[in-house]
């Protein structure tokens, strides 16, 4: 299906996370305007693309409106009802992600295997539950608190004693401000996510299979950051997709969802166990996906929002990406950020045409300066027919970048060899 040569894209962003996507749309010849909701992040993208502080004024101007985060579902539905082409969530998909208990019930409703879990509003009740039902558990905050990735805790003790200690510490430090949270029984296996672009009727093929690296330090040590890097590949046939997201297709169609949705799972020889939904772009997943799509990423956004049938042209083999970050990442400390990182320069030893993705930066006199408030500077990507080739390309590109005080994981993709053997033995890839 032919793409119009010049599309008007309006991007509404929570924290400016879609700068890389917006900039690539602009470089592909499209007209782009970007709005950032959080005031502390509004410098992001300056010098790269046109910005606006009032996105509502540009709704009639736009051909496609893109929302990059959960929480905009009601607005997306309203705009779709007005005949606008919107890439983003819905009330239903917002609830899938933000309300863990609802997401769990929806999995059961669609006959998707789930891990035993229970929601609590009281630390005392949760502690009593673990004492009465000793096992290894994962503590998962719900609602807005789940954005604080350092609060997610994965227990290792089969009696749950480490979880009890953590819950007692959270009770003292957070009290009633913590909100609802979920205890989910822990199982061992390979953590893997499957995601797809849904056009209001069906999932577009191929589907994306990804492996997140969430901890700050190599070998999964340190605080949970949300993500430090991701490896992935695309597949037209996936047993994990068929047993999870495919079963949600009719319900997503009923809710006129048009966007990206991901389901993270633990898999082993006993089955596939979904953990949680991400019913929006995932980061850095979205940037690596964009790097893996051979067509303009604008074509994918356009056809998804319009409800067109579209086969996604993608790279063969593997794609991989790693964040380069600066202090105080992954923590929130404005004083430290201003002292060590704000307006630090991203320097390239030699000019690189691809594989470097601007995240929370601005451009002054053609120099990239770090801004925002998170400490995420850039993402560096690579690709290859083998994972080793993709890794080598990525880390060669990393070595071309100088950012004062920066740090990054040096093992993104290392566990693929072992994970691939296990997944193949279980018949899951």
Secondary structure, DSSP 8 states (H G I E B T S, - for coil): ----SS-EEEEEESSSTTHHHHHHHHHTT-EEEEEESSGGGTTTTTTTSEE-S-GGGGTTT-SEEEE-STT-HHHHHHHHHTT--EEB--HHHHHHHH-HHHHHHHHHHTT--B--EEEES-HHHHHHHHHHS-S-EEEEE-GGGGG-GGG-EE---TT-HHHHHHHHHHHHHHGGGS--EEEEE---SEEEEEEEEEESSSB-SSEEEEEEEEEEETTTEEEEEEEEEEEEEEES--HHHHHTGGGGHHHHHHTT-EEEEEEEEEEETTEEEEEEEE-S--TTHHHHHHHHBSS-HHHHHHHHHHT------B-SSEEEEEEEE-TTTTS--HHHHHHHTTT-EEEESS--SSSEEE-SEEEETTEEEE-SSS-EEEEEEEEESSHHHHHHHHHHHHTTEE-TT-B--S-TTTTHHHHHHHHHHTT--
